[in-house]
Amino acid sequence: MDNLRAFVILLVVVIHGLITYTPYAPSWWYVIEAETSVFFTVPVLLIDVPVMFVLFFISGYFAFPSLRKRSPSSFLKNKFIRVGLPWIFGVLFLAPPVTYLIYLSRGIPVSYLEFWSRDFWQPLVYQQSVYWYLGILFLMFTIMSVIYSLSSRFRALEQGISNPTWKLFVSFAAVMTVGFFTMNLFFPLDAWIHVYIFAVQPERAPLYVGYFILGIYAYKRGWFTAEGYKPGLTYWAPLSALSGAAYLGSRYILISAQTMIYLMVGVAALFNVFCFSSIMAGLAFFQRYVNGRSPFWRSQAANSYGIYYVHPLFLYPLSFVFIPVTLSLFLKAPIVIITAILMSWGSSVLASKTLSFLNRAF
């Protein structure tokens, strides 16, 4: 799972880099190229579905044994240092300069100090960049700690070996679909909202919780252990490919057609089938083929959090710098993304070696 998490973080950088070059980028996106290609829309739509839910699932899987090893107060203290403080610092000091690129790349004549002190805090401008995930994750750790303190039954959970049934998988996907669809009735697809101090995509909020809980359940049932359930590629890979293709088709239909209930139901169902099957296929592939401890994967696993945390500071400025460069998008996009990954990776390695106090957090 360390290797899968590291790979998913790289995919996060890839999707954030590609959005700049897609014709359907959000109007508020940090840097938008005048020249775009619909070719990049396909990987953006597909990668966007499972990546964050993989992270919630893996976090849930390892959360319970970590909580049991410590007291709830010790667990929360550790998570505040590793997740809470980086979230607060990122929102206050790193998200503003990243968001300022919206103004800078569009030639809006506002100084950074004026932007940070005034515009950034307005509802239509304020955002948490990639640091929203840390806020939601810390909230889940906090709720889990409270439940652990209050519930003797939850504290008594022991890991056992139990293979899941297809009924469980179908039921989980169905519940997630209902949650997604219900929220989509009240909020536009892919919209962002702020709930007090947290930033979320409302139609995906039920999935944040669902996949975190599924991770706890998977740990309790001994999934991925030597004798536990191991998903196979035989079923999950074809299901992921077919549902992914169908989901792409539904999104293109939704763009060109009037929004109707049956289309919303279809998008919700396909989103969740593709999300769940691709996560299971990814777990199966990495457990079977990428389960080693090579120097590359050790370094990626050790620095995945750092790469996630700092990549906006490199990726979006690079995208802005490359706007006037006359180059094919099929060269420009890979150059920007690969360079940002290397810079984020290198800075994470350097910081961990030179700033020892960061090791407690990252």
C-alpha positions, 0 to 999 in steps of 0.5 A: 500500500505504501507503493500504491499511495506513492503512485497515486500521489504522482497521479495527483501531480499529473492530473493537476498539471494536465488540467491547465491544458484541457478545454474544460478546465474550471474558470478559476483554475490557477493557470489556463493555456489559450491552446488546449487539447481534448486529448488531455480531458480523458486522463483528467476525467479518469484519474480524477475519480479514484485518486483521493479515495485511494488515499482515504481508504489506505488512511482508514486501513492503517488508522485503527492499529495506530490508534490502538497502539496509542491512547486516543489523546496520544494518537490525536497529538501525533495526527495533529503534528502530522496532519493538523499543523501542515493543514493549517500552515498550508491553508494560511501560507501556501494556498494564498500564493498558489491562488494568487496565480489566478490573478497573475496569469490573467493580468489582474493588477492587484499586488500580492499583499493586497490580494492576501489581506483582502481578496483571498478571504472572499467567498468566491476566491478563498480556497485551500488548494490541495491542503483541503484533504488534510483538513478532512483527514484530520476531522476523520481521525478526530471523530474516530478517536472520540468514538474509540473513547466512547465505545467499548465495542469499537475498542474491542475490535480484533483483526480476523480473516474473512473474505468479502462477498460480491454482495458486500461490494455491490452494497457498498457501491450502491450506498456510495452511489446514493450518497453521490446522487443525493448531494448532486441534486443540491450541488453542481457536479465537481463544485467546491463548497466550504463547510465552516473551516473545511473545503469539500466537493459535496457530491464526493463527501459521502465517499470520503467517509465511506472509503475511510470506513471501508479501510477500517473494515478491510483491516478488521477483516484481514484483507491483504494479509498473508491469509486474507482477501487479495483482490484479483485482476481477472475480475477487477481490471475488466470491470474497471476498464468497462466502467471507466469507458462508460463513465467517460461516455456519460460525462461527454453526454452530460456536457452536450445534453440538458441535465436530467435525473436519469443522466445524473443517476447514470453518472453517479452509478458509473462514477462509483462503479469505476471508482471502486473497481479501479481502486480494487484493481490498483490494489490487486496490481500493486500487491502482485507486481509492485510489492517490492522495496527497491530504492526507487519505491522506498524513496517514493513511499518516504517522500509521497507526503512531501511531494503532495504537500509542495507540488503546487508550489512548483507545478503551477508557477512552472505552468505559468512560466511555460505559457509564452513558450512556443511548444507542442502541448504534447511536449510542454505538458510532460515537461512541466509535469515531470519537472514539477515531480522531480523538483517536489521529490528533490525538495522533499528529500532535501528537507528531510535531510536538512530540517530534522524537525520536519521528520515528525510531520512528513 
